[in-house]
Amino acid sequence: MRRLLSVLVIALLATSAHAPAQLKVATPQELGVIKVLLAQERAWNDGNIDAFASGYKNSPDTLFIGSHISRGYDQMVLEYKKNYPNKEAMGTLGFSELEVHPLDEKFAVVLGHYHLDRSKKAGGPADGIFSLVFEKTDAGWKIVVDHTT
């Protein structure tokens, strides 16, 4: 019994010694960016394109790259509303496998996957990957470049 207890204690200590190296604590910058994406996911699933679009910088320099390049916040919002005219067309959006890569205090790149679940009538499900460039603005973290496939 004493030997078994010793083996268990050694195993626990060995596991505990490696655990902190495996844990990653998110920085405030990473949390700020993830918070924007979670708010966008929630807004999309509520059928609110305007709230979803608030995650982007309201600037003529904002870029959205998908099947073509869309320049400017206003143009991007118009295209979202044209392509997703109602909640059924919008479906349910989910982000996964998010990786935040801070570039400096003001910019970060995010990589991830999206899944759009919707009826066949509304276009069927869609999956893809994205890369986003975020800028820290006076209004918080905002997307300035969105490349989605």
N, C-alpha and C positions, 0 to 999 in steps of 0.2 A: 504494500500500500504506500509506504514511504517513497519507494522508487517510482511508482506511478505518479505520485504527487510531484516529485522532483522533475520528471519528464514533462508533465503538464505545465509547470511553472516555467521551465526553460523554453518550451514551445510558445507559451504566451509572451514571454519576454522577447523572443526572437521575432514573433509576429508584430508586437508593439513597436519594436525598434525600427521596423521597415514601414509601418503604416504612415507616419508623418511625411515621409518622402513621397508617398503616393497621393497624398491629399493636396489639392490645390485650392487656395483661398482666392476667390475672385476679388479683383481690385475695384475701387469705386468706379473707375472708368468702365470696366467690363460690366459691372452691374447696371450702370446708367444706360449703356447701349442695349443690354438684354431687356431692360425695363421698357424701352421704346418698342422693341419687337413684340413683347408680350402684349402691350397696349394695342399695337397694330393687329395682332391676331384676334384679340377680343373685339375690336371695332369691326373688323371684317366679318366676323361671325355674328355680329349684331346687325349686319347689313348696312353699316355706316361708312361709306367711302370717304366722306369728308374727315371723319375722325381718323380713319386709316391713313389718309394722306397727310395728316398733321405730323406724322413721323418723318416726313421729308422737309427739307429746307425750302421755304417759300421764296424761290429765287429763279430768275431767268437762266441761271447757270446750272440748275439741277438737271441731271441726265438720267434717263431711263433707257436701258439697252435690252431689248428683247428680240422680236422679229425685225425691228428697225430701231433707229435712235430717235428718241423723243427728247426734245430740248425744252427745258423750262417747266416749272411747277404747274402753271396753269394748263399747259398742253397735256401734261401727264394726267392731271385730274380729269380733264375732258375725255381722254382716251380710256381711263378706268371706267368712267360712267357710261361711255358708249359700249365698251366690251362687257360690262357687268351691270346691266340696267335694273336688276332687281335682286332680291335676296336669293331666289332660286338659282339664278345664274352665278351668283357669288359662291354658293355652296358653303362648305366648312373648311377653313384654312388651318393648317397646322405646320409649325416650324420644328425642325429637329436637327440634330448633329451640328449645333451652333459652335463655331470657333471664333473667338474674338481675338484679334491681333492688334494691340495698340501700336501705333506708329510713333506717336509722341503724345504730349498732353492734350493736343487739340484734334487729332485725327486717329481713327481706328478703322481697320478692315474687318468685316465679318463674313465668314463663309458658312453656308448651311444648305439644308434641303427643305423643300416645301412639299406639302401634299394638299391638294384641293379635292375634297370629296363632294361630288354633286351628282345629280341624276343624269341618266343617259340623255334625257330630253334637254337638259340644261348644258350639255356638252361633255358629260362624263367626267370621270376623275382625271386629274392631272398631277404629275409629279415633276420635279426638276431641282436644279441647284441654283444657288445665287451667290453673288459676291456683292457686298455693299461697302461703300466708303462713307463713314460717319464723320461729321464735323461737330465739335463742341461749339455751340453758339450761345448768345445771351438767353435764348429760349430753351437751352438744353441741347442734348445730343440729337442731331438731325441727319438724315440720309442725304448725301449730295450726289452720289453715283450709285445706281442700281443696275446690275447686270444679271438678268434672270433668264435661264434657259428652260 
